[in-house]
Amino acid sequence: MRYKEFGFKSFGEYIEHFFNTLLPTNKTYEYFVDWAKVKASVQKYLNEVSLINSLTRLKREQRIMHLKRLLAEYPRIIEVIPMLIAERTKSGKIDIYDPEFDDFIDFDFHPSQVNDDIISKISKFCDKTGIIDLFGQIKDVHDYLVGVETGLDSNARKNRSGDIFQNMVQEKVRRLLHSRYSIVNNDPNFSLYKKLAKRYGKAKTHDIVVYEGNKPLLVIECNFYNVSGSKPISIAESYPEMSRVAKQCGVEFLWVTDGPAWHKMKEPLLRAMKEMDWVVNFKMLRNIRVVLK
């Protein structure tokens, strides 16, 4: 790391500052819930949800018969049933072990497959999973599903965390470099990964490529790690090679990495810092112009 150009007198001073200024979190207001996604998931089945909602106004003994009629007349409501138990069905099917038969039963939730046998099986499914009883405990299926989808969306926070940090870095770089440079996110036209095809298998795009005119000057990769694991270690081991390839191509390579996980994984990061020119955390990014001199 060319620490002197960032104003540090020694490598030790640089790494001390780096670890002392790591962000404790990258949570922004957008981190918690993707409301657009939640709304879209429920709105997609607005008519079907309205039909199913009629079950909340019936006595328990009436619900199964009414559900069967709904399935026969409006087959598409079958797609809503897995949502009621917070289940994602990418294949449109759920396999469940039934101790009564000592075997697995396949439940198909494709509207095109709805027939008398499927209706009977799905009605049994709704009874045994507690969905029939649920209709007696809630007042509005739409509101209930908004709650379910909100809960499921929290599972996507891990993936959203990486996107959020990337957006944080992109916005800060754009703000710091102003109009002299062009900032391209996930640029499909320039990639160092093409030079490293054997390691990465296929060409990928970089988080940020900084251009002056039509000339690429700087490639930036950014990532945030809340918890330790094999992935950040692998990244730390691979980026020195990326940095060397960047030099061969006449561009600079900057790794912006942050997060509390690095406190527990210092060694692989320190090795990378010793082999690379530019490794900074989010707060140190304010000196990015040094990299472009």
C-alpha positions as a LaTeX table, in Angstrom:
\begin{tabular}{lrrr}
\hline
Residue & $x$ (\AA) & $y$ (\AA) & $z$ (\AA) \\
\hline
Met1 & 0.00 & 0.00 & 0.00 \\
Arg2 & 1.36 & 3.41 & $-0.98$ \\
Tyr3 & 0.50 & 4.76 & 2.44 \\
Lys4 & 2.76 & 7.85 & 2.25 \\
Glu5 & 0.62 & 9.27 & $-0.54$ \\
Phe6 & $-2.32$ & 9.08 & 1.85 \\
Gly7 & $-0.38$ & 11.08 & 4.44 \\
Phe8 & 0.83 & 8.26 & 6.70 \\
Lys9 & 4.42 & 8.12 & 7.95 \\
Ser10 & 4.57 & 4.34 & 8.22 \\
Phe11 & 2.73 & 1.18 & 7.26 \\
Gly12 & 1.94 & 0.67 & 10.93 \\
Glu13 & 0.29 & 4.10 & 11.17 \\
Tyr14 & $-1.72$ & 3.34 & 8.05 \\
Ile15 & $-3.07$ & $-0.01$ & 9.26 \\
Glu16 & $-3.83$ & 1.41 & 12.71 \\
His17 & $-5.90$ & 4.15 & 11.10 \\
Phe18 & $-7.56$ & 1.66 & 8.75 \\
Phe19 & $-8.77$ & $-0.63$ & 11.52 \\
Asn20 & $-9.70$ & 2.25 & 13.84 \\
Thr21 & $-11.97$ & 3.78 & 11.20 \\
Leu22 & $-13.81$ & 0.66 & 10.02 \\
Leu23 & $-17.56$ & 1.19 & 9.90 \\
Pro24 & $-19.53$ & $-0.75$ & 12.53 \\
Thr25 & $-22.38$ & $-1.19$ & 10.05 \\
Asn26 & $-23.46$ & $-0.24$ & 6.54 \\
Lys27 & $-27.15$ & $-0.02$ & 7.31 \\
Thr28 & $-28.99$ & 2.76 & 5.54 \\
Tyr29 & $-32.72$ & 3.51 & 5.50 \\
Glu30 & $-33.08$ & 1.13 & 2.54 \\
Tyr31 & $-31.44$ & $-1.79$ & 4.35 \\
Phe32 & $-34.39$ & $-2.98$ & 6.41 \\
Val33 & $-37.25$ & $-3.60$ & 3.96 \\
Asp34 & $-37.58$ & $-3.39$ & 0.20 \\
Trp35 & $-41.13$ & $-2.07$ & 0.30 \\
Ala36 & $-41.47$ & $-1.97$ & $-3.48$ \\
Lys37 & $-40.70$ & $-5.69$ & $-3.63$ \\
Val38 & $-43.13$ & $-6.45$ & $-0.79$ \\
Lys39 & $-45.90$ & $-4.45$ & $-2.43$ \\
Ala40 & $-45.30$ & $-6.02$ & $-5.84$ \\
Ser41 & $-45.42$ & $-9.56$ & $-4.41$ \\
Val42 & $-48.87$ & $-8.97$ & $-2.93$ \\
Gln43 & $-50.27$ & $-6.75$ & $-5.69$ \\
Lys44 & $-49.49$ & $-9.47$ & $-8.23$ \\
Tyr45 & $-52.32$ & $-11.53$ & $-6.73$ \\
Leu46 & $-54.68$ & $-8.74$ & $-5.68$ \\
Asn47 & $-57.79$ & $-10.32$ & $-7.24$ \\
Glu48 & $-56.97$ & $-13.78$ & $-5.90$ \\
Val49 & $-56.33$ & $-12.39$ & $-2.42$ \\
Ser50 & $-59.74$ & $-10.70$ & $-2.48$ \\
Leu51 & $-61.37$ & $-14.03$ & $-3.32$ \\
Ile52 & $-59.49$ & $-15.89$ & $-0.59$ \\
Asn53 & $-60.42$ & $-13.15$ & 1.86 \\
Ser54 & $-64.02$ & $-14.39$ & 1.75 \\
Leu55 & $-62.86$ & $-17.43$ & 3.77 \\
Thr56 & $-62.21$ & $-15.22$ & 6.80 \\
Arg57 & $-65.95$ & $-14.58$ & 7.12 \\
Leu58 & $-66.98$ & $-18.24$ & 7.24 \\
Lys59 & $-67.20$ & $-20.78$ & 10.04 \\
Arg60 & $-64.50$ & $-23.42$ & 10.05 \\
Glu61 & $-66.75$ & $-26.22$ & 8.78 \\
Gln62 & $-67.67$ & $-24.08$ & 5.76 \\
Arg63 & $-64.16$ & $-23.02$ & 4.79 \\
Ile64 & $-62.91$ & $-26.22$ & 3.13 \\
Met65 & $-65.97$ & $-26.55$ & 0.89 \\
His66 & $-65.77$ & $-22.88$ & $-0.07$ \\
Leu67 & $-62.03$ & $-23.20$ & $-0.76$ \\
Lys68 & $-62.71$ & $-26.13$ & $-3.09$ \\
Arg69 & $-65.26$ & $-24.06$ & $-5.01$ \\
Leu70 & $-62.81$ & $-21.18$ & $-5.31$ \\
Leu71 & $-60.05$ & $-23.46$ & $-6.59$ \\
Ala72 & $-62.40$ & $-24.94$ & $-9.19$ \\
Glu73 & $-63.65$ & $-21.57$ & $-10.42$ \\
Tyr74 & $-60.46$ & $-19.50$ & $-10.00$ \\
Pro75 & $-57.47$ & $-21.87$ & $-10.30$ \\
Arg76 & $-54.91$ & $-19.07$ & $-10.01$ \\
Ile77 & $-55.62$ & $-18.68$ & $-6.30$ \\
Ile78 & $-53.62$ & $-21.88$ & $-5.82$ \\
Glu79 & $-50.45$ & $-19.80$ & $-6.27$ \\
Val80 & $-51.32$ & $-17.72$ & $-3.21$ \\
Ile81 & $-51.55$ & $-20.69$ & $-0.84$ \\
Pro82 & $-47.77$ & $-21.18$ & $-0.34$ \\
Met83 & $-47.49$ & $-17.45$ & 0.42 \\
Leu84 & $-49.85$ & $-17.93$ & 3.36 \\
Ile85 & $-47.25$ & $-20.14$ & 5.07 \\
Ala86 & $-44.27$ & $-18.02$ & 4.00 \\
Glu87 & $-43.05$ & $-20.61$ & 1.49 \\
Arg88 & $-41.26$ & $-19.78$ & $-1.77$ \\
Thr89 & $-41.95$ & $-22.37$ & $-4.47$ \\
Lys90 & $-39.58$ & $-21.80$ & $-7.38$ \\
Ser91 & $-40.69$ & $-25.04$ & $-8.99$ \\
Gly92 & $-44.34$ & $-24.53$ & $-8.08$ \\
Lys93 & $-44.28$ & $-27.67$ & $-5.95$ \\
Ile94 & $-43.85$ & $-28.63$ & $-2.31$ \\
Asp95 & $-42.86$ & $-32.11$ & $-1.14$ \\
Ile96 & $-43.97$ & $-33.03$ & 2.37 \\
Tyr97 & $-43.39$ & $-36.16$ & 4.41 \\
Asp98 & $-46.73$ & $-37.57$ & 5.57 \\
Pro99 & $-46.34$ & $-40.01$ & 8.50 \\
Glu100 & $-49.80$ & $-41.43$ & 7.77 \\
Phe101 & $-48.49$ & $-42.87$ & 4.50 \\
Asp102 & $-44.83$ & $-43.07$ & 5.58 \\
Asp103 & $-43.95$ & $-41.36$ & 2.33 \\
Phe104 & $-43.51$ & $-37.98$ & 0.69 \\
Ile105 & $-46.50$ & $-36.33$ & $-0.95$ \\
Asp106 & $-46.05$ & $-33.96$ & $-3.86$ \\
Phe107 & $-48.28$ & $-30.86$ & $-3.82$ \\
Asp108 & $-48.52$ & $-29.05$ & $-7.15$ \\
Phe109 & $-49.40$ & $-25.34$ & $-7.09$ \\
His110 & $-49.57$ & $-24.73$ & $-10.85$ \\
Pro111 & $-52.99$ & $-23.33$ & $-11.89$ \\
Ser112 & $-52.87$ & $-25.31$ & $-15.13$ \\
Gln113 & $-52.77$ & $-28.56$ & $-13.16$ \\
Val114 & $-55.88$ & $-27.90$ & $-11.07$ \\
Asn115 & $-58.41$ & $-30.74$ & $-11.24$ \\
Asp116 & $-60.60$ & $-32.57$ & $-8.73$ \\
Asp117 & $-57.68$ & $-34.62$ & $-7.37$ \\
Ile118 & $-55.46$ & $-31.56$ & $-6.97$ \\
Ile119 & $-58.27$ & $-29.62$ & $-5.31$ \\
Ser120 & $-58.76$ & $-32.43$ & $-2.80$ \\
Lys121 & $-55.01$ & $-32.62$ & $-2.06$ \\
Ile122 & $-54.62$ & $-28.86$ & $-1.70$ \\
Ser123 & $-57.63$ & $-28.64$ & 0.61 \\
Lys124 & $-56.04$ & $-31.33$ & 2.80 \\
Phe125 & $-52.77$ & $-29.41$ & 2.66 \\
Cys126 & $-54.50$ & $-26.23$ & 3.86 \\
Asp127 & $-56.19$ & $-28.12$ & 6.68 \\
Lys128 & $-53.05$ & $-29.88$ & 7.94 \\
Thr129 & $-50.76$ & $-26.84$ & 7.69 \\
Gly130 & $-53.18$ & $-24.70$ & 9.71 \\
Ile131 & $-54.24$ & $-22.42$ & 6.87 \\
Ile132 & $-57.92$ & $-23.25$ & 7.36 \\
Asp133 & $-57.65$ & $-22.27$ & 11.04 \\
Leu134 & $-55.70$ & $-19.15$ & 10.07 \\
Phe135 & $-58.72$ & $-17.76$ & 8.25 \\
Gly136 & $-60.55$ & $-17.69$ & 11.57 \\
Gln137 & $-57.74$ & $-15.74$ & 13.24 \\
Ile138 & $-57.14$ & $-12.92$ & 10.78 \\
Lys139 & $-59.44$ & $-10.22$ & 9.48 \\
Asp140 & $-57.77$ & $-9.40$ & 6.19 \\
Val141 & $-55.62$ & $-11.69$ & 4.01 \\
His142 & $-54.05$ & $-8.76$ & 2.17 \\
Asp143 & $-52.73$ & $-7.18$ & 5.37 \\
Tyr144 & $-51.57$ & $-10.57$ & 6.61 \\
Leu145 & $-49.61$ & $-11.21$ & 3.40 \\
Val146 & $-47.94$ & $-7.80$ & 3.60 \\
Gly147 & $-46.67$ & $-8.89$ & 7.01 \\
Val148 & $-45.52$ & $-12.26$ & 5.69 \\
Glu149 & $-43.70$ & $-10.73$ & 2.72 \\
Thr150 & $-42.07$ & $-8.14$ & 4.99 \\
Gly151 & $-40.74$ & $-10.95$ & 7.15 \\
Leu152 & $-39.48$ & $-12.91$ & 4.16 \\
Asp153 & $-37.81$ & $-9.82$ & 2.76 \\
Ser154 & $-35.66$ & $-9.57$ & 5.89 \\
Asn155 & $-33.93$ & $-12.74$ & 4.67 \\
Ala156 & $-32.65$ & $-10.75$ & 1.70 \\
Arg157 & $-30.79$ & $-8.28$ & 3.90 \\
Lys158 & $-27.50$ & $-10.14$ & 3.48 \\
Asn159 & $-27.59$ & $-9.67$ & $-0.31$ \\
Arg160 & $-28.96$ & $-6.15$ & 0.05 \\
Ser161 & $-26.07$ & $-5.28$ & 2.38 \\
Gly162 & $-23.52$ & $-5.71$ & $-0.41$ \\
Asp163 & $-25.57$ & $-3.67$ & $-2.86$ \\
Ile164 & $-26.03$ & $-0.90$ & $-0.30$ \\
Phe165 & $-22.31$ & $-0.56$ & 0.35 \\
Gln166 & $-21.62$ & $-0.55$ & $-3.37$ \\
Asn167 & $-24.14$ & 2.27 & $-3.77$ \\
Met168 & $-22.54$ & 4.16 & $-0.86$ \\
Val169 & $-19.13$ & 3.97 & $-2.53$ \\
Gln170 & $-20.48$ & 4.84 & $-5.98$ \\
Glu171 & $-22.24$ & 7.94 & $-4.67$ \\
Lys172 & $-19.19$ & 9.08 & $-2.71$ \\
Val173 & $-16.83$ & 8.59 & $-5.66$ \\
Arg174 & $-19.19$ & 10.52 & $-7.92$ \\
Arg175 & $-19.41$ & 13.34 & $-5.40$ \\
Leu176 & $-15.63$ & 13.53 & $-4.85$ \\
Leu177 & $-14.57$ & 13.40 & $-8.50$ \\
His178 & $-17.21$ & 15.81 & $-9.83$ \\
Ser179 & $-17.48$ & 16.40 & $-13.58$ \\
Arg180 & $-13.88$ & 15.92 & $-14.72$ \\
Tyr181 & $-14.23$ & 12.15 & $-14.73$ \\
Ser182 & $-16.91$ & 9.77 & $-15.93$ \\
Ile183 & $-18.05$ & 7.23 & $-13.35$ \\
Val184 & $-19.45$ & 4.01 & $-14.82$ \\
Asn185 & $-21.04$ & 1.41 & $-12.56$ \\
Asn186 & $-20.78$ & $-2.24$ & $-13.62$ \\
Asp187 & $-19.22$ & $-1.22$ & $-16.92$ \\
Pro188 & $-19.66$ & $-4.00$ & $-19.54$ \\
Asn189 & $-17.01$ & $-2.47$ & $-21.82$ \\
Phe190 & $-13.92$ & $-2.72$ & $-19.62$ \\
Ser191 & $-13.03$ & $-5.60$ & $-17.33$ \\
Leu192 & $-9.80$ & $-6.92$ & $-15.85$ \\
Tyr193 & $-11.60$ & $-10.18$ & $-15.21$ \\
Lys194 & $-11.15$ & $-11.05$ & $-18.87$ \\
Lys195 & $-7.41$ & $-11.27$ & $-18.19$ \\
Leu196 & $-8.11$ & $-13.59$ & $-15.26$ \\
Ala197 & $-10.61$ & $-15.89$ & $-16.97$ \\
Lys198 & $-8.96$ & $-19.04$ & $-15.64$ \\
Arg199 & $-9.44$ & $-17.94$ & $-12.04$ \\
Tyr200 & $-12.92$ & $-16.47$ & $-12.38$ \\
Gly201 & $-14.34$ & $-18.75$ & $-15.07$ \\
Lys202 & $-16.17$ & $-16.00$ & $-16.94$ \\
Ala203 & $-15.87$ & $-12.28$ & $-17.44$ \\
Lys204 & $-17.46$ & $-10.13$ & $-14.76$ \\
Thr205 & $-17.99$ & $-6.41$ & $-14.47$ \\
His206 & $-16.32$ & $-4.15$ & $-11.92$ \\
Asp207 & $-18.28$ & $-2.20$ & $-9.35$ \\
Ile208 & $-16.89$ & 1.09 & $-10.69$ \\
Val209 & $-14.68$ & 2.16 & $-13.60$ \\
Val210 & $-13.46$ & 5.77 & $-13.67$ \\
Tyr211 & $-12.78$ & 7.31 & $-17.09$ \\
Glu212 & $-11.17$ & 10.50 & $-18.28$ \\
Gly213 & $-12.68$ & 10.98 & $-21.70$ \\
Asn214 & $-12.68$ & 7.53 & $-23.28$ \\
Lys215 & $-9.68$ & 6.30 & $-21.32$ \\
Pro216 & $-10.20$ & 4.06 & $-18.26$ \\
Leu217 & $-8.02$ & 5.29 & $-15.39$ \\
Leu218 & $-9.24$ & 3.49 & $-12.30$ \\
Val219 & $-11.03$ & 0.25 & $-11.47$ \\
Ile220 & $-12.75$ & 0.02 & $-8.08$ \\
Glu221 & $-14.04$ & $-3.04$ & $-6.28$ \\
Cys222 & $-15.92$ & $-2.58$ & $-3.02$ \\
Asn223 & $-17.29$ & $-4.95$ & $-0.43$ \\
Phe224 & $-18.49$ & $-4.90$ & 3.15 \\
Tyr225 & $-18.26$ & $-7.78$ & 5.61 \\
Asn226 & $-20.25$ & $-7.97$ & 8.82 \\
Val227 & $-19.06$ & $-11.46$ & 9.73 \\
Ser228 & $-15.88$ & $-13.40$ & 9.08 \\
Gly229 & $-15.79$ & $-16.29$ & 6.63 \\
Ser230 & $-14.09$ & $-17.85$ & 3.64 \\
Lys231 & $-15.35$ & $-15.32$ & 1.07 \\
Pro232 & $-13.53$ & $-12.22$ & 2.39 \\
Ile233 & $-10.36$ & $-14.29$ & 2.83 \\
Ser234 & $-10.64$ & $-15.50$ & $-0.77$ \\
Ile235 & $-11.15$ & $-11.93$ & $-1.99$ \\
Ala236 & $-8.11$ & $-10.72$ & $-0.03$ \\
Glu237 & $-6.01$ & $-13.47$ & $-1.59$ \\
Ser238 & $-7.17$ & $-12.80$ & $-5.17$ \\
Tyr239 & $-7.06$ & $-9.00$ & $-5.41$ \\
Pro240 & $-3.24$ & $-8.63$ & $-5.39$ \\
Glu241 & $-3.25$ & $-10.47$ & $-8.71$ \\
Met242 & $-6.00$ & $-8.16$ & $-9.93$ \\
Ser243 & $-3.83$ & $-5.22$ & $-8.95$ \\
Arg244 & $-0.89$ & $-6.59$ & $-10.96$ \\
Val245 & $-3.08$ & $-7.13$ & $-14.02$ \\
Ala246 & $-4.37$ & $-3.55$ & $-13.69$ \\
Lys247 & $-0.80$ & $-2.23$ & $-13.85$ \\
Gln248 & $-0.15$ & $-4.27$ & $-16.98$ \\
Cys249 & $-3.23$ & $-2.65$ & $-18.54$ \\
Gly250 & $-2.15$ & 0.85 & $-17.54$ \\
Val251 & $-4.92$ & 1.47 & $-15.00$ \\
Glu252 & $-5.04$ & 1.80 & $-11.22$ \\
Phe253 & $-6.89$ & $-0.71$ & $-9.05$ \\
Leu254 & $-8.51$ & 0.42 & $-5.80$ \\
Trp255 & $-10.02$ & $-1.94$ & $-3.27$ \\
Val256 & $-12.53$ & $-0.29$ & $-0.96$ \\
Thr257 & $-13.40$ & $-2.70$ & 1.82 \\
Asp258 & $-14.99$ & $-2.21$ & 5.19 \\
Gly259 & $-16.93$ & $-3.82$ & 7.99 \\
Pro260 & $-16.38$ & $-5.17$ & 11.52 \\
Ala261 & $-15.45$ & $-8.64$ & 10.22 \\
Trp262 & $-11.94$ & $-7.44$ & 9.37 \\
His263 & $-11.12$ & $-7.08$ & 13.05 \\
Lys264 & $-11.18$ & $-10.88$ & 13.22 \\
Met265 & $-9.47$ & $-11.52$ & 9.86 \\
Lys266 & $-6.52$ & $-9.15$ & 9.88 \\
Glu267 & $-3.83$ & $-11.46$ & 8.52 \\
Pro268 & $-5.20$ & $-12.06$ & 4.98 \\
Leu269 & $-6.04$ & $-8.37$ & 4.68 \\
Leu270 & $-2.58$ & $-7.29$ & 5.84 \\
Arg271 & $-0.95$ & $-9.60$ & 3.29 \\
Ala272 & $-3.06$ & $-8.03$ & 0.53 \\
Met273 & $-2.19$ & $-4.53$ & 1.73 \\
Lys274 & 1.51 & $-5.32$ & 1.46 \\
Glu275 & 1.12 & $-6.48$ & $-2.15$ \\
Met276 & $-1.31$ & $-3.84$ & $-3.45$ \\
Asp277 & $-0.95$ & $-0.11$ & $-4.09$ \\
Trp278 & $-4.39$ & 0.99 & $-2.97$ \\
Val279 & $-6.53$ & $-0.49$ & $-0.18$ \\
Val280 & $-8.81$ & 1.85 & 1.76 \\
Asn281 & $-11.95$ & 1.78 & 3.85 \\
Phe282 & $-15.01$ & 3.95 & 3.30 \\
Lys283 & $-13.84$ & 6.89 & 5.40 \\
Met284 & $-10.40$ & 6.91 & 3.73 \\
Leu285 & $-12.08$ & 7.15 & 0.33 \\
Arg286 & $-12.19$ & 10.93 & 0.69 \\
Asn287 & $-8.57$ & 10.96 & $-0.56$ \\
Ile288 & $-9.40$ & 9.14 & $-3.81$ \\
Arg289 & $-7.87$ & 11.93 & $-5.91$ \\
Val290 & $-4.43$ & 10.77 & $-4.73$ \\
Val291 & $-4.95$ & 7.55 & $-6.69$ \\
Leu292 & $-5.60$ & 9.47 & $-9.91$ \\
Lys293 & $-2.52$ & 11.71 & $-9.77$ \\
\hline
\end{tabular}
